[in-house]
Amino acid sequence: MSEHGGHGEHSEHAGESAGELGGGQAEPATAAFITHRNLLFTVAYEMLGSAADAEDVLQETWLRWAGVDLGTVRDQRAYLVRITTRQALSRLRALGRRKESYVGSWLPEPLLTAPDVAEDVELADSVSMAMLLVMETLTPTERAVFVLRDVFDLGYEEIAEAVEKSPAAVRQIAHRARAHVAARRPRGVVSRTETQNALDAFQRAVETGDLQGLLDILSPDVVLMGDGGGIKQAVLRPVVGADKVARLLVGGLIRVAAPSMGPAQVNAYPALILRLDGELDTVITLRIDDGLITGLYAVRNPEKLSRMERETALRR
């Protein structure tokens, strides 16, 4: 996983790079990039499921944008989204090859998100861990088209330019991707209250070792996935079934950390953060269907937890 800095750091890099170009174009280019930066990050993150890779895509986008003659650009936002999409598509294909050699399950990189992200229901749904995992099952082009059309509401002509396909082909891809996602996404929009209630019940049961309490909140076909990245211990394959998952949890997988289990807003929904000896150890997010937990996602890979110390701004 690549290193990445925060918004301020990258904005400074953008300013420095622009300054090196000289001429009167540098300042407007920097201003436009910074104006749309959170939107571009959100596009890249939704396509990649990785904040580190999204930051790298933004650096590449800036380098290309800094060399553009702004006098030829009709719509700066659309142009920047187009560059970002192409860079993210290229990286998404490379990321697919990396995932093939990844140790254990690969989960998206969790983000500590601000309350305003949760207030935008469509944005919140699109960045939820459950939805990002559904999008993992799309081809790179399908994912790009789905994100740009269904999340950011871009026109087919704009998307066609971004993914270098005809508008007619983009319409077909969008239809196929939408049907694929609809068949796999959580059933109905889950409210934050519903998520919070399930999370509270889950936390109580884990902390007290209440096996029956866990079985009451877990769906019979619940799936537990862990991501340690080969660095931290985690289940290497998904564990399926309420009884197996409940016994694994009560048997001590996270009970040692129970005293330092606390709530957080992760990818726009309530989640749990586990700390060991004061250090961030695991982020647990849920998927809920019909009031029961159908998915438990535990990210332990320390390279994926750097965005949990400060809020990430996401925009549509």
Buried (B, 14 or more C-beta within 10 A) or exposed (E): BEEBEBBEEBBEBBBEBBEEEEEEBBEEBBBBBBEBBBBBBBBBBBBBBBBBBBBBBBBBBBBBBBEBEEEEBEEBBBBBBBBBBBBBBEBBEEBEEEEEEBEBBBBBBBBBBBEBBBEBEEBBBBBBBBBBBBBBEBBBBBBBBBBBBBBBEBEBEBBBBBBEBEEEBBBEBBEBBBEBBEEBBBEEEBEBEBBEBBBBBBBEBBBEBBBEBBBEBBBEEBBBBBBBBEEBEBBEEBBEBBEEBBBBBBEEBBBEBBEBBEEBBBBBBBBBBBBEEEEBBBBBBBBBBEEBBBBBBBBBBBBBBBBBEEBBBBBB
